[in-house]
Amino acid sequence: MTAPTTRAVRRRVTVRGTVQGVGFRPYVHRLATDLVLAGFVSNTASGVLIEVEGPPDGVARFCERLCAEPPPLAAVTGVGIEDLPATGADDTFRIRSTERSAGRTLLPPDTATCTDCLRELTDPADRRHRHPFVTCTHCGPRFTIATGMPYDRAVTTMTGFPMCPACAREYADVGDRRFHAQPVACPDCGPRLYLVGGPGSAIRPARGTDALASARALLAAGRIVAVKGLGGYHLACDATDVRAVDTLRTRKGRGGKPFAVMCADLDAVRRIATLSAAERAALVSPRRPIVLLRRRVRQELLAPGVSPGSPYLGVMLPYTPVHTLLFGLPGDPPGPRVLVMTSGNRSGEPIVTDDDEALTRLSGLADAWLAHDRPIASPCDDSLLRVRRDGTEQVLRRSRGYVPRPLRLPVTVPPTVAVGGDLKNALCVGEHDQAWFGPHIGDMGDLTTLEAARRAESHMRRLTGVSPELVAADRHPGYHSVQWARRRAARLPRPTPVRVQHHHAHIASAMAEHGLDGTVPVIGVAFDGTGYGDDGTVWGGEILLADYAGYRRFAHLTPAPLPGGDAGVANPCRLALARLWAAGVGWDADLPCVAACSGNELMLLERQLSRGVACVPTSGMGRLFDAVSSLVGLCHRAGYEAQAAVELEAAAGSAWHADSSAYAFGITAGGFDPAPVLRGLVADLRRGTEVPVLAARFHRGVARAVAELCRRARRATGLSTVTLSGGVFANALLEDECTALLTDMGFAVLRHGEVPPNDGGLALGQLVVAAHEQQEE
């Protein structure tokens, strides 16, 4: 007698998340084939749709294993399973073409070249040997080539490159790792590299491998080359060549702001910087960010002009085949192993992506242009992070490698766009329980950055499917971003933006990143340089009691005049004099900040302060750091944002373990007064105390004031969760010390990770606060 056959079952499985452009369908096909199941898999506008049929135990194992070992770039956010009637299908499992339907799927970020592609790139026997655009489903461009969704070649900037027969076979072969890899190409059918010199240049144009060889030779000869990357152009030069680095700094008007560098490999990194295991992991991750590393004390490889005045180096590794080839393969003439690799733009402008614009906007900066003919759909600058002592990461600029990866929200939001602030601008769109940051845009200072913001919002709408019904912006009446938000909101049902207070947005950003639903307020420490306050003054040293619905100013730094408003920030010596004036400390000639000013400048400043002319009060903690930096003689005129504070942190770090004392702020019912700190600094200066010790005592004094104010807030409210947000908390010494003190006191301390603490993370807070206000209405 024959044993009864097991009845087949059929299930529909919907998979949501980053599951397109990552090899997910071939993975599903292999899994179903291994289990001898029938059915199909298809991309949809919402993700991936699977129908699978076969014996019950086989279908059950399929569903169990589906998310166990997904492709490297996949990120599954949800799986739905539905029983269907069996159809009696044969044992064939097929991959179907994309289904066009309503919904939303997620696109992966651009990803560094994988080891398989690198192996092909360096193998003389491989047909993609030295191909500058080698890629597969596990690596390469995604966000910067996508022009729409669902993600298919027709809606990428690869649409203009028809595949040759060999690439077409790989693209159609479910067993090949290039199956439906939309950027797939080879030397016969892919984009082409070319090199040109500037107008009237003696540099000969070149193409392909000759273009790379010429670029390497130019860099070795001390020239500056504009290199087209994934999300825009870089300006590159030999980081060991003093003349080349100084020339680039002069041409770009960089001031003393550090340059980022790209090292050929980890050995080159170790020659210039110390490297922990966590920092190494961040460097070699598929995101390939710039990682802030502590420079080696006695390294003499880099030119001094690479990172003057800072103990840190911003370091990254090659993340495209072009970068790998730029350093050269075995057999190539030796060249630089460390390159300055800074954003291709003029000061205050967004990164250049268009090839014709690059020739004009970078004219006078670059000697030659190494470019290619694959268009860039969206600018995307390099991401920047630091690794804390405990191994956790703090992202300081969230862009390439992260965008457009979504953030899961703890609250539901209507379709919204939040435009961020005017510094370190990055917008954020959100709907339901997800939010997407756009790429880093920069400082909203002119028409080019406003146009970049408009294009970024349009690109994010196309890729996410969010059609904003609500616009959120800062409360500052003079922000360019606010003017843009007003124009954007005018076309919507709610024709005016929701205005969110700057520091409330900082705290809400940290709350959202950590998944707080806002039902219980937090003690929010928001420290930055500038934010428009409710009273029309400049805030920035704030202890807030906050949730998404609102906030109360529990305490703040005692204000002092800000001479010249925002324009005065470039002169820390004036900020120091204003703080001394507010504290009743005389401007004696032996103080470094006094000596840094001319007699006329001192006279004008004294008149300005005594009459209150163009002197908006500020409680900004960032401005206090600037003032102290000048007071102790470190930085009197700032060439770039936060230079004075960075140099103060560097000095404090060198004496951190040599001195454990701290200056004491005057703690009052509503705030904390730096006057006793300033008097202590002046007294110690006159005793001849070393500047690093002064800087360390100041940092510890700020941290102890934070701990005391949070203790008082807990006693008054019972709250025991503290968030640390604002650009000042990019200061590793201060953040670590505050965290240690508060943790020892029993607080839960929430610090930023993937969302920047500075204004680059502001839009997320605006998004959730605006959504709450809309719901309350």
Solvent accessible surface area in square Angstrom, and as a share of the most:
residue,aa,sasa,rsa
1,M,250,1.11
2,T,126,0.73
3,A,78,0.60
4,P,127,0.80
5,T,127,0.74
6,T,97,0.56
7,R,209,0.76
8,A,45,0.35
9,V,51,0.29
10,R,21,0.08
11,R,65,0.24
12,R,80,0.29
13,V,1,0.00
14,T,51,0.29
15,V,1,0.01
16,R,113,0.41
17,G,2,0.02
18,T,5,0.03
19,V,1,0.01
20,Q,1,0.00
21,G,12,0.11
22,V,0,0.00
23,G,10,0.10
24,F,2,0.01
25,R,10,0.04
26,P,8,0.05
27,Y,27,0.10
28,V,0,0.00
29,H,34,0.15
30,R,115,0.42
31,L,10,0.05
32,A,0,0.00
33,T,74,0.43
34,D,100,0.52
35,L,23,0.11
36,V,99,0.57
37,L,1,0.00
38,A,4,0.03
39,G,9,0.08
40,F,12,0.05
41,V,0,0.00
42,S,0,0.00
43,N,6,0.03
44,T,15,0.09
45,A,13,0.10
46,S,42,0.27
47,G,1,0.01
48,V,3,0.02
49,L,27,0.14
50,I,0,0.00
51,E,18,0.08
52,V,0,0.00
53,E,5,0.02
54,G,10,0.09
55,P,64,0.40
56,P,56,0.35
57,D,84,0.44
58,G,3,0.03
59,V,0,0.00
60,A,36,0.28
61,R,107,0.39
62,F,0,0.00
63,C,25,0.15
64,E,131,0.59
65,R,108,0.39
66,L,2,0.01
67,C,53,0.32
68,A,69,0.54
69,E,139,0.62
70,P,48,0.30
71,P,12,0.08
72,P,98,0.62
73,L,26,0.13
74,A,16,0.13
75,A,46,0.36
76,V,46,0.26
77,T,57,0.33
78,G,13,0.12
79,V,61,0.35
80,G,26,0.25
81,I,91,0.46
82,E,89,0.40
83,D,107,0.55
84,L,38,0.19
85,P,112,0.70
86,A,49,0.38
87,T,95,0.55
88,G,68,0.66
89,A,50,0.39
90,D,84,0.44
91,D,102,0.53
92,T,51,0.30
93,F,13,0.05
94,R,135,0.49
95,I,39,0.20
96,R,122,0.44
97,S,89,0.57
98,T,25,0.15
99,E,61,0.28
100,R,156,0.57
101,S,63,0.41
102,A,99,0.77
103,G,51,0.49
104,R,56,0.21
105,T,4,0.02
106,L,10,0.05
107,L,5,0.03
108,P,1,0.01
109,P,18,0.11
110,D,4,0.02
111,T,10,0.06
112,A,6,0.05
113,T,13,0.07
114,C,26,0.15
115,T,105,0.61
116,D,43,0.22
117,C,0,0.00
118,L,51,0.25
119,R,143,0.52
120,E,25,0.11
121,L,0,0.00
122,T,59,0.34
123,D,55,0.28
124,P,107,0.68
125,A,96,0.74
126,D,40,0.21
127,R,96,0.35
128,R,4,0.02
129,H,54,0.24
130,R,56,0.21
131,H,4,0.02
132,P,17,0.11
133,F,9,0.04
134,V,3,0.02
135,T,3,0.02
136,C,0,0.00
137,T,4,0.03
138,H,52,0.23
139,C,0,0.00
140,G,10,0.09
141,P,7,0.04
142,R,1,0.00
143,F,0,0.00
144,T,1,0.00
145,I,3,0.01
146,A,0,0.00
147,T,54,0.31
148,G,10,0.10
149,M,45,0.20
150,P,10,0.06
151,Y,2,0.01
152,D,23,0.12
153,R,26,0.09
154,A,78,0.61
155,V,42,0.24
156,T,2,0.01
157,T,17,0.10
158,M,1,0.00
159,T,85,0.50
160,G,57,0.54
161,F,28,0.12
162,P,111,0.70
163,M,52,0.23
164,C,20,0.12
165,P,99,0.62
166,A,27,0.21
167,C,0,0.00
168,A,40,0.31
169,R,162,0.59
170,E,31,0.14
171,Y,37,0.14
172,A,73,0.57
173,D,72,0.37
174,V,41,0.23
175,G,60,0.58
176,D,39,0.20
177,R,63,0.23
178,R,6,0.02
179,F,11,0.05
180,H,45,0.20
181,A,1,0.01
182,Q,4,0.02
183,P,1,0.01
184,V,0,0.00
185,A,1,0.01
186,C,0,0.00
187,P,60,0.38
188,D,110,0.57
189,C,17,0.10
190,G,3,0.03
191,P,5,0.03
192,R,102,0.37
193,L,3,0.01
194,Y,47,0.18
195,L,0,0.00
196,V,40,0.23
197,G,18,0.18
198,G,16,0.16
199,P,127,0.80
200,G,91,0.87
201,S,46,0.29
202,A,104,0.80
203,I,28,0.14
204,R,202,0.74
205,P,104,0.65
206,A,18,0.14
207,R,165,0.60
208,G,27,0.26
209,T,81,0.47
210,D,93,0.48
211,A,0,0.00
212,L,6,0.03
213,A,46,0.36
214,S,35,0.23
215,A,0,0.00
216,R,25,0.09
217,A,62,0.48
218,L,22,0.11
219,L,2,0.01
220,A,56,0.44
221,A,66,0.52
222,G,5,0.04
223,R,91,0.33
224,I,1,0.01
225,V,0,0.00
226,A,0,0.00
227,V,0,0.00
228,K,3,0.01
229,G,6,0.06
230,L,12,0.06
231,G,5,0.05
232,G,2,0.02
233,Y,2,0.01
234,H,7,0.03
235,L,0,0.00
236,A,0,0.00
237,C,0,0.00
238,D,16,0.08
239,A,0,0.00
240,T,49,0.29
241,D,36,0.19
242,V,80,0.46
243,R,141,0.51
244,A,0,0.00
245,V,0,0.00
246,D,65,0.34
247,T,38,0.22
248,L,0,0.00
249,R,29,0.11
250,T,111,0.64
251,R,84,0.31
252,K,14,0.06
253,G,53,0.51
254,R,43,0.16
255,G,41,0.40
256,G,20,0.19
257,K,90,0.38
258,P,36,0.23
259,F,3,0.01
260,A,16,0.12
261,V,1,0.00
262,M,0,0.00
263,C,0,0.00
264,A,18,0.14
265,D,57,0.30
266,L,29,0.14
267,D,98,0.51
268,A,6,0.05
269,V,0,0.00
270,R,98,0.36
271,R,143,0.52
272,I,0,0.00
273,A,0,0.00
274,T,61,0.36
275,L,42,0.21
276,S,54,0.35
277,A,87,0.67
278,A,33,0.26
279,E,27,0.12
280,R,104,0.38
281,A,59,0.45
282,A,1,0.00
283,L,0,0.00
284,V,52,0.30
285,S,17,0.11
286,P,76,0.48
287,R,49,0.18
288,R,34,0.12
289,P,0,0.00
290,I,8,0.04
291,V,0,0.00
292,L,46,0.23
293,L,0,0.00
294,R,106,0.39
295,R,54,0.20
296,R,98,0.36
297,V,137,0.79
298,R,211,0.77
299,Q,29,0.13
300,E,167,0.75
301,L,46,0.23
302,L,12,0.06
303,A,4,0.03
304,P,101,0.63
305,G,12,0.12
306,V,1,0.01
307,S,1,0.01
308,P,49,0.31
309,G,50,0.48
310,S,13,0.08
311,P,26,0.16
312,Y,53,0.20
313,L,1,0.00
314,G,9,0.09
315,V,0,0.00
316,M,0,0.00
317,L,10,0.05
318,P,20,0.13
319,Y,7,0.03
320,T,8,0.05
321,P,13,0.08
322,V,7,0.04
323,H,0,0.00
324,T,29,0.17
325,L,1,0.00
326,L,5,0.03
327,F,14,0.06
328,G,18,0.17
329,L,15,0.08
330,P,123,0.78
331,G,85,0.82
332,D,30,0.16
333,P,101,0.64
334,P,131,0.83
335,G,27,0.26
336,P,20,0.13
337,R,103,0.38
338,V,1,0.00
339,L,2,0.01
340,V,0,0.00
341,M,2,0.01
342,T,6,0.03
343,S,22,0.14
344,G,0,0.00
345,N,21,0.11
346,R,89,0.32
347,S,87,0.56
348,G,47,0.45
349,E,42,0.19
350,P,8,0.05
351,I,16,0.08
352,V,0,0.00
353,T,24,0.14
354,D,70,0.37
355,D,35,0.18
356,D,107,0.56
357,E,75,0.34
358,A,0,0.00
359,L,74,0.37
360,T,96,0.56
361,R,49,0.18
362,L,0,0.00
363,S,41,0.27
364,G,56,0.54
365,L,1,0.00
366,A,9,0.07
367,D,24,0.13
368,A,0,0.00
369,W,4,0.02
370,L,1,0.00
371,A,2,0.01
372,H,3,0.02
373,D,64,0.33
374,R,16,0.06
375,P,72,0.46
376,I,27,0.14
377,A,30,0.23
378,S,1,0.01
379,P,24,0.15
380,C,5,0.03
381,D,10,0.05
382,D,5,0.03
383,S,0,0.00
384,L,39,0.19
385,L,1,0.00
386,R,18,0.06
387,V,19,0.11
388,R,15,0.06
389,R,181,0.66
390,D,92,0.48
391,G,33,0.32
392,T,61,0.35
393,E,53,0.24
394,Q,0,0.00
395,V,3,0.02
396,L,19,0.09
397,R,56,0.20
398,R,8,0.03
399,S,0,0.00
400,R,5,0.02
401,G,3,0.03
402,Y,4,0.02
403,V,0,0.00
404,P,4,0.02
405,R,74,0.27
406,P,24,0.15
407,L,25,0.12
408,R,135,0.49
409,L,9,0.05
410,P,38,0.24
411,V,35,0.20
412,T,81,0.47
413,V,2,0.01
414,P,31,0.19
415,P,20,0.13
416,T,0,0.00
417,V,0,0.00
418,A,0,0.00
419,V,3,0.02
420,G,0,0.00
421,G,0,0.00
422,D,16,0.08
423,L,74,0.37
424,K,60,0.25
425,N,2,0.01
426,A,6,0.04
427,L,2,0.01
428,C,0,0.00
429,V,0,0.00
430,G,0,0.00
431,E,25,0.11
432,H,106,0.47
433,D,54,0.28
434,Q,25,0.11
435,A,0,0.00
436,W,3,0.01
437,F,1,0.01
438,G,0,0.00
439,P,3,0.02
440,H,35,0.16
441,I,14,0.07
442,G,11,0.10
443,D,60,0.31
444,M,5,0.02
445,G,50,0.48
446,D,55,0.28
447,L,145,0.72
448,T,51,0.30
449,T,1,0.00
450,L,23,0.11
451,E,64,0.29
452,A,5,0.04
453,A,3,0.02
454,R,113,0.41
455,R,99,0.36
456,A,4,0.03
457,E,3,0.01
458,S,22,0.14
459,H,4,0.02
460,M,0,0.00
461,R,77,0.28
462,R,113,0.41
463,L,6,0.03
464,T,4,0.02
465,G,49,0.47
466,V,0,0.00
467,S,82,0.53
468,P,7,0.04
469,E,87,0.39
470,L,0,0.00
471,V,1,0.01
472,A,0,0.00
473,A,0,0.00
474,D,0,0.00
475,R,87,0.32
476,H,37,0.17
477,P,72,0.45
478,G,50,0.48
479,Y,24,0.09
480,H,77,0.34
481,S,0,0.00
482,V,0,0.00
483,Q,60,0.27
484,W,16,0.06
485,A,0,0.00
486,R,101,0.37
487,R,132,0.48
488,R,19,0.07
489,A,0,0.00
490,A,66,0.51
491,R,165,0.60
492,L,28,0.14
493,P,120,0.76
494,R,54,0.20
495,P,77,0.49
496,T,81,0.47
497,P,12,0.08
498,V,1,0.00
499,R,66,0.24
500,V,1,0.01
501,Q,0,0.00
502,H,0,0.00
503,H,0,0.00
504,H,7,0.03
505,A,0,0.00
506,H,1,0.01
507,I,0,0.00
508,A,0,0.00
509,S,1,0.01
510,A,0,0.00
511,M,1,0.00
512,A,3,0.02
513,E,46,0.21
514,H,77,0.35
515,G,46,0.44
516,L,52,0.26
517,D,76,0.39
518,G,13,0.13
519,T,109,0.63
520,V,100,0.57
521,P,47,0.30
522,V,2,0.01
523,I,0,0.00
524,G,0,0.00
525,V,0,0.00
526,A,0,0.00
527,F,0,0.00
528,D,10,0.05
529,G,15,0.14
530,T,27,0.15
531,G,0,0.00
532,Y,66,0.25
533,G,1,0.01
534,D,83,0.43
535,D,89,0.46
536,G,37,0.36
537,T,32,0.18
538,V,19,0.11
539,W,9,0.03
540,G,0,0.00
541,G,0,0.00
542,E,0,0.00
543,I,0,0.00
544,L,0,0.00
545,L,16,0.08
546,A,1,0.01
547,D,31,0.16
548,Y,4,0.02
549,A,69,0.54
550,G,25,0.24
551,Y,53,0.20
552,R,134,0.49
553,R,64,0.23
554,F,32,0.13
555,A,0,0.00
556,H,45,0.20
557,L,0,0.00
558,T,50,0.29
559,P,57,0.36
560,A,4,0.03
561,P,26,0.17
562,L,1,0.00
563,P,4,0.02
564,G,34,0.33
565,G,16,0.15
566,D,86,0.44
567,A,85,0.66
568,G,3,0.03
569,V,37,0.21
570,A,51,0.40
571,N,23,0.12
572,P,0,0.00
573,C,0,0.00
574,R,80,0.29
575,L,7,0.03
576,A,1,0.01
577,L,0,0.00
578,A,1,0.01
579,R,14,0.05
580,L,1,0.00
581,W,104,0.36
582,A,50,0.39
583,A,17,0.13
584,G,70,0.68
585,V,22,0.12
586,G,43,0.41
587,W,56,0.20
588,D,69,0.36
589,A,86,0.67
590,D,90,0.46
591,L,1,0.01
592,P,35,0.22
593,C,0,0.00
594,V,8,0.04
595,A,76,0.59
596,A,33,0.26
597,C,12,0.07
598,S,65,0.42
599,G,55,0.53
600,N,105,0.54
601,E,25,0.11
602,L,39,0.19
603,M,101,0.45
604,L,101,0.50
605,L,6,0.03
606,E,83,0.37
607,R,97,0.35
608,Q,42,0.19
609,L,6,0.03
610,S,66,0.43
611,R,172,0.63
612,G,47,0.46
613,V,84,0.48
614,A,64,0.50
615,C,20,0.12
616,V,58,0.33
617,P,58,0.36
618,T,6,0.03
619,S,1,0.01
620,G,0,0.00
621,M,0,0.00
622,G,8,0.08
623,R,28,0.10
624,L,1,0.00
625,F,2,0.01
626,D,5,0.03
627,A,1,0.01
628,V,0,0.00
629,S,0,0.00
630,S,0,0.00
631,L,1,0.01
632,V,3,0.02
633,G,33,0.32
634,L,60,0.30
635,C,6,0.04
636,H,44,0.20
637,R,103,0.38
638,A,24,0.19
639,G,48,0.46
640,Y,31,0.12
641,E,95,0.42
642,A,45,0.35
643,Q,26,0.12
644,A,1,0.01
645,A,20,0.16
646,V,46,0.27
647,E,30,0.14
648,L,0,0.00
649,E,20,0.09
650,A,22,0.17
651,A,14,0.11
652,A,0,0.00
653,G,24,0.23
654,S,87,0.56
655,A,6,0.05
656,W,18,0.06
657,H,166,0.74
658,A,87,0.68
659,D,25,0.13
660,S,82,0.53
661,S,49,0.32
662,A,27,0.21
663,Y,23,0.09
664,A,76,0.59
665,F,15,0.06
666,G,22,0.22
667,I,46,0.23
668,T,77,0.45
669,A,102,0.79
670,G,38,0.36
671,G,4,0.04
672,F,0,0.00
673,D,43,0.22
674,P,2,0.01
675,A,10,0.08
676,P,48,0.30
677,V,1,0.01
678,L,3,0.01
679,R,120,0.44
680,G,20,0.20
681,L,0,0.00
682,V,6,0.04
683,A,37,0.28
684,D,12,0.06
685,L,37,0.18
686,R,119,0.44
687,R,172,0.63
688,G,61,0.58
689,T,34,0.20
690,E,122,0.55
691,V,42,0.24
692,P,39,0.25
693,V,24,0.14
694,L,0,0.00
695,A,0,0.00
696,A,0,0.00
697,R,50,0.18
698,F,0,0.00
699,H,0,0.00
700,R,21,0.08
701,G,1,0.01
702,V,0,0.00
703,A,0,0.00
704,R,113,0.41
705,A,5,0.04
706,V,0,0.00
707,A,8,0.06
708,E,44,0.20
709,L,1,0.01
710,C,0,0.00
711,R,84,0.31
712,R,71,0.26
713,A,0,0.00
714,R,65,0.24
715,R,168,0.61
716,A,71,0.55
717,T,53,0.31
718,G,59,0.57
719,L,25,0.12
720,S,53,0.34
721,T,34,0.20
722,V,0,0.00
723,T,0,0.00
724,L,1,0.01
725,S,0,0.00
726,G,0,0.00
727,G,27,0.26
728,V,18,0.10
729,F,1,0.00
730,A,34,0.26
731,N,12,0.06
732,A,18,0.14
733,L,31,0.16
734,L,0,0.00
735,E,2,0.01
736,D,18,0.10
737,E,29,0.13
738,C,0,0.00
739,T,24,0.14
740,A,47,0.37
741,L,46,0.23
742,L,0,0.00
743,T,75,0.44
744,D,123,0.64
745,M,59,0.26
746,G,55,0.53
747,F,10,0.04
748,A,54,0.41
749,V,29,0.17
750,L,29,0.14
751,R,40,0.15
752,H,1,0.01
753,G,20,0.19
754,E,43,0.19
755,V,0,0.00
756,P,2,0.01
757,P,1,0.00
758,N,12,0.06
759,D,17,0.09
760,G,9,0.08
761,G,1,0.01
762,L,0,0.00
763,A,0,0.00
764,L,1,0.01
765,G,0,0.00
766,Q,0,0.00
767,L,0,0.00
768,V,1,0.00
769,V,11,0.06
770,A,0,0.00
771,A,1,0.01
772,H,51,0.23
773,E,67,0.30
774,Q,62,0.27
775,Q,103,0.46
776,E,128,0.57
777,E,138,0.62
